[in-house]
Amino acid sequence: MKLITQNLQLLKGKRIAVFGTGAAPGRPDVLTEVSDKNFSSDDLKQLRYFYLRGGFNYAKLPLIQKVLMTLLKWKIERKKRRNVPLHGDEIGMLNAYSKPADFTHRRNINELITYMKRSDEQQ
């Protein structure tokens, strides 16, 4: 994203779409936070940010990511053992360690494709 934001002047007049992916649901408050941390209000006048939900397959992670995700799993499990209520994302995450989750669907890119196909008058 830094490469894009540092070169927006060179891209002036172009339609720019930036997208991120992740396993978590795309909650508006979280997406706003991600957008605000990466783009200024001026940047957002020239580009559009999209979030595409992906998936999680613990077995296919590289070793370092497995280590990090195992630490997260232990943290959530410890919370559960202390009878601290887990929120929906934590419950889903624990389930995904033993059963891969895939939230990808072709229809999820429709909004991005529509945005990119718009004529200049529709922007």
DRENMARDREN-40960 format. One record per residue (C-alpha): y, z, x; residue number from 1; residue in three letters. Coordinates in nm, 4 decimals. Example, Ala and Ser with C-alpha at 12.3 -4.5 7.8 and 13.67 -1.06 7.14 Angstrom:
<recs>
<rec c2="-0.4500" c3="0.7800" c1="1.2300" pami="1" bamar="Ala"/>
<rec c2="-0.1060" c3="0.7140" c1="1.3670" pami="2" bamar="Ser"/>
</recs>
This chain:
<recs>
<rec c2="0.0000" c3="0.0000" c1="0.0000" pami="1" bamar="Met"/>
<rec c2="0.2301" c3="0.0731" c1="0.2890" pami="2" bamar="Lys"/>
<rec c2="0.1966" c3="-0.2858" c1="0.4133" pami="3" bamar="Leu"/>
<rec c2="0.3030" c3="-0.4138" c1="0.0720" pami="4" bamar="Ile"/>
<rec c2="0.5922" c3="-0.1727" c1="0.0208" pami="5" bamar="Thr"/>
<rec c2="0.7252" c3="-0.2432" c1="0.3714" pami="6" bamar="Gln"/>
<rec c2="0.7253" c3="-0.6165" c1="0.2994" pami="7" bamar="Asn"/>
<rec c2="0.8499" c3="-0.6313" c1="-0.0591" pami="8" bamar="Leu"/>
<rec c2="1.1626" c3="-0.8197" c1="0.0492" pami="9" bamar="Gln"/>
<rec c2="0.9416" c3="-1.1003" c1="0.1817" pami="10" bamar="Leu"/>
<rec c2="0.7594" c3="-1.1067" c1="-0.1516" pami="11" bamar="Leu"/>
<rec c2="1.0725" c3="-1.1151" c1="-0.3670" pami="12" bamar="Lys"/>
<rec c2="1.0227" c3="-1.3357" c1="-0.6699" pami="13" bamar="Gly"/>
<rec c2="0.6436" c3="-1.3101" c1="-0.6508" pami="14" bamar="Lys"/>
<rec c2="0.4283" c3="-1.1340" c1="-0.9070" pami="15" bamar="Arg"/>
<rec c2="0.2596" c3="-0.8457" c1="-0.7263" pami="16" bamar="Ile"/>
<rec c2="-0.0310" c3="-0.6413" c1="-0.8569" pami="17" bamar="Ala"/>
<rec c2="-0.1709" c3="-0.3462" c1="-0.6652" pami="18" bamar="Val"/>
<rec c2="-0.4858" c3="-0.1736" c1="-0.7803" pami="19" bamar="Phe"/>
<rec c2="-0.6793" c3="0.1336" c1="-0.6860" pami="20" bamar="Gly"/>
<rec c2="-1.0341" c3="0.2312" c1="-0.7711" pami="21" bamar="Thr"/>
<rec c2="-1.2131" c3="0.5594" c1="-0.8177" pami="22" bamar="Gly"/>
<rec c2="-1.4871" c3="0.7360" c1="-1.0081" pami="23" bamar="Ala"/>
<rec c2="-1.2533" c3="0.9581" c1="-1.2099" pami="24" bamar="Ala"/>
<rec c2="-1.1209" c3="0.8551" c1="-1.5504" pami="25" bamar="Pro"/>
<rec c2="-0.7739" c3="0.7033" c1="-1.5338" pami="26" bamar="Gly"/>
<rec c2="-0.5701" c3="0.9812" c1="-1.6946" pami="27" bamar="Arg"/>
<rec c2="-0.2040" c3="0.8851" c1="-1.7374" pami="28" bamar="Pro"/>
<rec c2="-0.0718" c3="1.1987" c1="-1.5626" pami="29" bamar="Asp"/>
<rec c2="-0.2929" c3="1.1394" c1="-1.2579" pami="30" bamar="Val"/>
<rec c2="-0.2068" c3="0.7696" c1="-1.2425" pami="31" bamar="Leu"/>
<rec c2="0.1642" c3="0.8514" c1="-1.2620" pami="32" bamar="Thr"/>
<rec c2="0.1223" c3="1.0988" c1="-0.9775" pami="33" bamar="Glu"/>
<rec c2="-0.0579" c3="0.8393" c1="-0.7616" pami="34" bamar="Val"/>
<rec c2="0.2029" c3="0.5768" c1="-0.8416" pami="35" bamar="Ser"/>
<rec c2="0.4928" c3="0.8151" c1="-0.7705" pami="36" bamar="Asp"/>
<rec c2="0.3446" c3="0.9200" c1="-0.4351" pami="37" bamar="Lys"/>
<rec c2="0.3028" c3="0.5605" c1="-0.3200" pami="38" bamar="Asn"/>
<rec c2="0.5896" c3="0.3669" c1="-0.4749" pami="39" bamar="Phe"/>
<rec c2="0.9606" c3="0.4187" c1="-0.5231" pami="40" bamar="Ser"/>
<rec c2="1.1254" c3="0.3315" c1="-0.8545" pami="41" bamar="Ser"/>
<rec c2="1.2651" c3="0.0200" c1="-0.6821" pami="42" bamar="Asp"/>
<rec c2="0.9153" c3="-0.0784" c1="-0.5672" pami="43" bamar="Asp"/>
<rec c2="0.7881" c3="-0.0492" c1="-0.9242" pami="44" bamar="Leu"/>
<rec c2="1.0529" c3="-0.2975" c1="-1.0412" pami="45" bamar="Lys"/>
<rec c2="0.8827" c3="-0.5590" c1="-0.8247" pami="46" bamar="Gln"/>
<rec c2="0.5151" c3="-0.4701" c1="-0.8557" pami="47" bamar="Leu"/>
<rec c2="0.2673" c3="-0.3298" c1="-1.1035" pami="48" bamar="Arg"/>
<rec c2="0.0001" c3="-0.0703" c1="-1.0254" pami="49" bamar="Tyr"/>
<rec c2="-0.3416" c3="-0.0816" c1="-1.1930" pami="50" bamar="Phe"/>
<rec c2="-0.6317" c3="0.1622" c1="-1.1783" pami="51" bamar="Tyr"/>
<rec c2="-0.9865" c3="0.0300" c1="-1.2099" pami="52" bamar="Leu"/>
<rec c2="-1.2545" c3="0.2901" c1="-1.2629" pami="53" bamar="Arg"/>
<rec c2="-1.5497" c3="0.2432" c1="-1.0307" pami="54" bamar="Gly"/>
<rec c2="-1.8541" c3="0.4582" c1="-0.9809" pami="55" bamar="Gly"/>
<rec c2="-2.0327" c3="0.7062" c1="-0.7595" pami="56" bamar="Phe"/>
<rec c2="-2.3690" c3="0.6802" c1="-0.5869" pami="57" bamar="Asn"/>
<rec c2="-2.4261" c3="0.9705" c1="-0.3492" pami="58" bamar="Tyr"/>
<rec c2="-2.7358" c3="0.8093" c1="-0.1943" pami="59" bamar="Ala"/>
<rec c2="-2.5360" c3="0.5071" c1="-0.0756" pami="60" bamar="Lys"/>
<rec c2="-2.2513" c3="0.6992" c1="0.0885" pami="61" bamar="Leu"/>
<rec c2="-2.2005" c3="0.6837" c1="0.4657" pami="62" bamar="Pro"/>
<rec c2="-2.2929" c3="1.0075" c1="0.6459" pami="63" bamar="Leu"/>
<rec c2="-1.9409" c3="1.1481" c1="0.6837" pami="64" bamar="Ile"/>
<rec c2="-1.8652" c3="1.0902" c1="0.3154" pami="65" bamar="Gln"/>
<rec c2="-2.1968" c3="1.2518" c1="0.2210" pami="66" bamar="Lys"/>
<rec c2="-2.0946" c3="1.5595" c1="0.4191" pami="67" bamar="Val"/>
<rec c2="-1.7569" c3="1.5751" c1="0.2474" pami="68" bamar="Leu"/>
<rec c2="-1.9062" c3="1.5196" c1="-0.0972" pami="69" bamar="Met"/>
<rec c2="-2.1710" c3="1.7856" c1="-0.0300" pami="70" bamar="Thr"/>
<rec c2="-1.8927" c3="2.0328" c1="0.0445" pami="71" bamar="Leu"/>
<rec c2="-1.7311" c3="1.9431" c1="-0.2875" pami="72" bamar="Leu"/>
<rec c2="-2.0635" c3="1.9866" c1="-0.4657" pami="73" bamar="Lys"/>
<rec c2="-2.1110" c3="2.3324" c1="-0.3104" pami="74" bamar="Trp"/>
<rec c2="-1.7598" c3="2.4308" c1="-0.4164" pami="75" bamar="Lys"/>
<rec c2="-1.8253" c3="2.3283" c1="-0.7772" pami="76" bamar="Ile"/>
<rec c2="-2.1675" c3="2.4961" c1="-0.7800" pami="77" bamar="Glu"/>
<rec c2="-2.0177" c3="2.8184" c1="-0.6429" pami="78" bamar="Arg"/>
<rec c2="-1.7591" c3="2.8120" c1="-0.9195" pami="79" bamar="Lys"/>
<rec c2="-2.0397" c3="2.7639" c1="-1.1741" pami="80" bamar="Lys"/>
<rec c2="-2.2412" c3="3.0567" c1="-1.0279" pami="81" bamar="Arg"/>
<rec c2="-1.9340" c3="3.2820" c1="-1.0631" pami="82" bamar="Arg"/>
<rec c2="-1.9230" c3="3.1825" c1="-1.4327" pami="83" bamar="Asn"/>
<rec c2="-1.5874" c3="3.0122" c1="-1.3919" pami="84" bamar="Val"/>
<rec c2="-1.5646" c3="2.7422" c1="-1.6595" pami="85" bamar="Pro"/>
<rec c2="-1.5999" c3="2.3910" c1="-1.5220" pami="86" bamar="Leu"/>
<rec c2="-1.3813" c3="2.1124" c1="-1.6568" pami="87" bamar="His"/>
<rec c2="-1.5318" c3="1.7839" c1="-1.7706" pami="88" bamar="Gly"/>
<rec c2="-1.4757" c3="1.6018" c1="-1.4416" pami="89" bamar="Asp"/>
<rec c2="-1.6584" c3="1.8737" c1="-1.2484" pami="90" bamar="Glu"/>
<rec c2="-1.9553" c3="1.8630" c1="-1.4860" pami="91" bamar="Ile"/>
<rec c2="-1.9667" c3="1.4846" c1="-1.4611" pami="92" bamar="Gly"/>
<rec c2="-1.9406" c3="1.5005" c1="-1.0840" pami="93" bamar="Met"/>
<rec c2="-2.2356" c3="1.7399" c1="-1.0552" pami="94" bamar="Leu"/>
<rec c2="-2.4438" c3="1.5102" c1="-1.2753" pami="95" bamar="Asn"/>
<rec c2="-2.3521" c3="1.2074" c1="-1.0635" pami="96" bamar="Ala"/>
<rec c2="-2.5081" c3="1.3573" c1="-0.7496" pami="97" bamar="Tyr"/>
<rec c2="-2.8552" c3="1.3168" c1="-0.8972" pami="98" bamar="Ser"/>
<rec c2="-2.7874" c3="1.0187" c1="-1.1223" pami="99" bamar="Lys"/>
<rec c2="-2.5468" c3="0.7497" c1="-0.9992" pami="100" bamar="Pro"/>
<rec c2="-2.2566" c3="0.6706" c1="-1.2296" pami="101" bamar="Ala"/>
<rec c2="-2.1147" c3="0.3215" c1="-1.2752" pami="102" bamar="Asp"/>
<rec c2="-1.8057" c3="0.2717" c1="-1.4897" pami="103" bamar="Phe"/>
<rec c2="-1.7343" c3="-0.0838" c1="-1.3818" pami="104" bamar="Thr"/>
<rec c2="-1.7037" c3="-0.3442" c1="-1.6559" pami="105" bamar="His"/>
<rec c2="-1.5673" c3="-0.6968" c1="-1.6380" pami="106" bamar="Arg"/>
<rec c2="-1.3345" c3="-0.6223" c1="-1.9292" pami="107" bamar="Arg"/>
<rec c2="-1.1562" c3="-0.3600" c1="-1.7167" pami="108" bamar="Asn"/>
<rec c2="-0.9781" c3="-0.6320" c1="-1.5202" pami="109" bamar="Ile"/>
<rec c2="-0.8449" c3="-0.8089" c1="-1.8310" pami="110" bamar="Asn"/>
<rec c2="-0.5062" c3="-0.6339" c1="-1.8219" pami="111" bamar="Glu"/>
<rec c2="-0.4618" c3="-0.7202" c1="-1.4550" pami="112" bamar="Leu"/>
<rec c2="-0.5590" c3="-1.0843" c1="-1.5145" pami="113" bamar="Ile"/>
<rec c2="-0.3232" c3="-1.1073" c1="-1.8132" pami="114" bamar="Thr"/>
<rec c2="-0.0412" c3="-0.9673" c1="-1.6018" pami="115" bamar="Tyr"/>
<rec c2="-0.1033" c3="-1.2155" c1="-1.3216" pami="116" bamar="Met"/>
<rec c2="-0.1212" c3="-1.5145" c1="-1.5613" pami="117" bamar="Lys"/>
<rec c2="0.2054" c3="-1.4359" c1="-1.7406" pami="118" bamar="Arg"/>
<rec c2="0.4843" c3="-1.6841" c1="-1.7135" pami="119" bamar="Ser"/>
<rec c2="0.8098" c3="-1.5648" c1="-1.5578" pami="120" bamar="Asp"/>
<rec c2="0.9754" c3="-1.5479" c1="-1.9011" pami="121" bamar="Glu"/>
<rec c2="0.7196" c3="-1.2899" c1="-2.0192" pami="122" bamar="Gln"/>
<rec c2="0.7905" c3="-1.0400" c1="-1.7422" pami="123" bamar="Gln"/>
</recs>
